[in-house]
Amino acid sequence: MNYFRRLWLDRQLKRALARNKCRLDSGIRGLRNDLQLTLEYGVKLHQVKINARTLRIGAYTDIVSGTELQDVSHIGRYCSIARNVTLGQNRKSHPLNWLSTHSALAAQRHGHCGAPLTTEPTRQTVIGHDVWIGMDALILEGVTIGTGAVIGARSLVTRDVPPYAVVTGSPARVQRYRFEPAVIEGLLASQWWNLPPEHLARLPLEDPEKLLEALQGVVVPDRDPGSVTVCNKPFSVTHRHADPAEAAAQTTARSPARADRPGLVSLLTAATARK
C-alpha cells in the first residue's frame, strides 16, 4: 500500500476510534486484508495481532500487547486479557496424519493439487463477558469460555469453560467457582454487563449478593454502547453512535420497542429507593 494512502487511512481510523474512546495501537498495518472488526465503546487493543476474519469485541474490554487473536469470532464486554495470550489456536494447522507436520509443506501441497489439511470446518472460539485470561494462556479454536470465567496464567484450554469457573493447568481443569450456584444464576440473568461503568459504580460491586438485591425487579436494557466497524478489503470505517437519536440515522437502527423502555438511570434510582 502507498505510504501516503496508508497514512490517510490511519488518520481516518484514528478519528473513528477517538469518537468511541477506543484504542487500536497496531493501526491498519495490524489488520489482515479480509478482516471485519467491530469494536464497541471503550475497547482497548494494545499491540495485538489479529488474524481473525470476522470479530466483534464488547465494550470496555482491554487486551494487552503480545496477544494473538486467531479463530475467534466474539469477545464479550468487560474482559481483561493479559500479555501473550493466544485465542483460537487452530488445532489442524499441523497435520499429524501427513508425512510431515510442517505447515509450509502442507501449504505447498495444497497449492500443488488442492489437497486440504482437513475437510472439517474451522470452529470459532467465543469468549463471554467479564472473562479474565492470565498471561501466556493458550485457548484452542472452537472453545467457548463462559461469562465470568477466569483462565489462569499459562493454562492450555482445550474444552469449554462454564460460567464463573476458575480453571488452571495444562490441560486446564476447573479448580473452583467464583460464587455459589444461586449467585451465578442471578448474575447471568441480570445481564449486568449491559450497564456502563458509571452506573455500575453506584452499585455494591464488592458484594454480588447485595448487587443482585439492588437490581431485583430492574430490567437491564440491551443497550447499544456505540461501535466502530473496520473492513480492510476494501478499506472502510463505520461509526455507530450510542445515542438513540443518532443511532436512528444509522443503516441498522434500534428497534422502536427498545426506545420505549424506562431510562437506565430511573431504573437504578427506583431500585435504590426500594432499599
PEPE-V115509 format. One record per residue. N is the residue number from 1. RES is the residue in one small letter. PHI is phi in whole degrees, 0 to 359 (none if undefined). BURIAL is + if it has 16 or more other ideal C-beta (glycine too) atoms within 10 Angstrom, else -. Layout:
N&RES&PHI&BURIAL  N&RES&PHI&BURIAL
//
This chain:
1&m&none&-  2&n&302&-  3&y&302&-  4&f&291&-  5&r&294&-  6&r&297&-  7&l&297&-  8&w&295&-  9&l&294&+  10&d&298&-  11&r&294&-  12&q&302&-  13&l&296&+  14&k&297&-  15&r&297&-  16&a&295&+  17&l&295&+  18&a&297&-  19&r&298&-  20&n&253&+  21&k&56&-  22&c&259&+  23&r&226&+  24&l&221&+  25&d&298&-  26&s&286&-  27&g&63&-  28&i&288&+  29&r&293&-  30&g&270&-  31&l&251&+  32&r&289&-  33&n&298&-  34&d&255&-  35&l&276&+  36&q&239&+  37&l&242&+  38&t&243&+  39&l&246&+  40&e&283&+  41&y&306&+  42&g&78&+  43&v&288&+  44&k&237&+  45&l&247&+  46&h&282&+  47&q&283&-  48&v&250&+  49&k&266&+  50&i&247&+  51&n&248&+  52&a&287&+  53&r&265&+  54&t&228&-  55&l&218&+  56&r&240&+  57&i&242&+  58&g&285&+  59&a&304&+  60&y&69&+  61&t&287&+  62&d&236&-  63&i&239&+  64&v&277&+  65&s&303&-  66&g&92&+  67&t&280&+  68&e&238&+  69&l&253&+  70&q&255&+  71&d&274&+  72&v&229&+  73&s&251&+  74&h&208&+  75&i&234&+  76&g&285&+  77&r&275&+  78&y&59&+  79&c&273&+  80&s&236&-  81&i&239&+  82&a&279&+  83&r&290&-  84&n&61&-  85&v&271&+  86&t&243&+  87&l&249&+  88&g&80&+  89&q&297&+  90&n&292&+  91&r&283&+  92&k&249&-  93&s&286&+  94&h&235&-  95&p&293&+  96&l&287&-  97&n&263&-  98&w&267&-  99&l&304&-  100&s&230&-  101&t&272&-  102&h&292&-  103&s&293&-  104&a&293&-  105&l&295&-  106&a&296&+  107&a&294&-  108&q&297&-  109&r&295&+  110&h&296&-  111&g&292&-  112&h&283&-  113&c&228&-  114&g&79&-  115&a&291&-  116&p&282&-  117&l&297&+  118&t&201&-  119&t&268&-  120&e&281&-  121&p&291&-  122&t&285&+  123&r&267&+  124&q&271&+  125&t&277&+  126&v&231&+  127&i&249&+  128&g&286&+  129&h&273&+  130&d&55&+  131&v&265&+  132&w&248&-  133&i&243&+  134&g&283&+  135&m&302&+  136&d&66&+  137&a&288&+  138&l&234&+  139&i&243&+  140&l&285&+  141&e&294&+  142&g&86&+  143&v&270&+  144&t&249&+  145&i&259&+  146&g&291&+  147&t&304&+  148&g&79&+  149&a&287&+  150&v&235&+  151&i&251&+  152&g&294&+  153&a&302&-  154&r&63&-  155&s&277&+  156&l&250&+  157&v&260&+  158&t&249&-  159&r&218&-  160&d&301&-  161&v&246&+  162&p&293&-  163&p&302&+  164&y&62&+  165&a&273&+  166&v&252&+  167&v&239&+  168&t&214&+  169&g&102&-  170&s&223&-  171&p&286&-  172&a&292&+  173&r&230&-  174&v&290&-  175&q&267&-  176&r&190&-  177&y&245&+  178&r&293&+  179&f&222&-  180&e&292&-  181&p&307&-  182&a&295&-  183&v&291&+  184&i&301&+  185&e&299&-  186&g&294&+  187&l&296&+  188&l&295&+  189&a&290&-  190&s&290&+  191&q&52&-  192&w&299&+  193&w&294&+  194&n&277&+  195&l&272&+  196&p&285&+  197&p&303&-  198&e&295&-  199&h&275&-  200&l&297&-  201&a&296&-  202&r&277&-  203&l&258&+  204&p&285&-  205&l&298&-  206&e&285&-  207&d&223&-  208&p&304&+  209&e&294&-  210&k&293&-  211&l&299&+  212&l&295&+  213&e&296&-  214&a&294&+  215&l&269&+  216&q&299&-  217&g&83&-  218&v&266&+  219&v&266&-  220&v&282&+  221&p&290&+  222&d&280&-  223&r&284&+  224&d&258&+  225&p&282&+  226&g&92&+  227&s&201&+  228&v&237&+  229&t&246&-  230&v&246&+  231&c&247&+  232&n&257&+  233&k&208&-  234&p&287&-  235&f&290&+  236&s&206&-  237&v&231&+  238&t&240&-  239&h&253&+  240&r&255&+  241&h&283&+  242&a&276&+  243&d&296&-  244&p&303&-  245&a&294&-  246&e&284&-  247&a&296&+  248&a&296&-  249&a&277&-  250&q&286&-  251&t&301&-  252&t&251&-  253&a&273&-  254&r&292&-  255&s&288&-  256&p&302&-  257&a&299&-  258&r&292&-  259&a&293&-  260&d&278&-  261&r&290&-  262&p&299&-  263&g&297&-  264&l&295&+  265&v&297&-  266&s&294&-  267&l&296&+  268&l&292&+  269&t&296&-  270&a&296&-  271&a&296&+  272&t&292&-  273&a&296&-  274&r&295&-  275&k&284&-
//
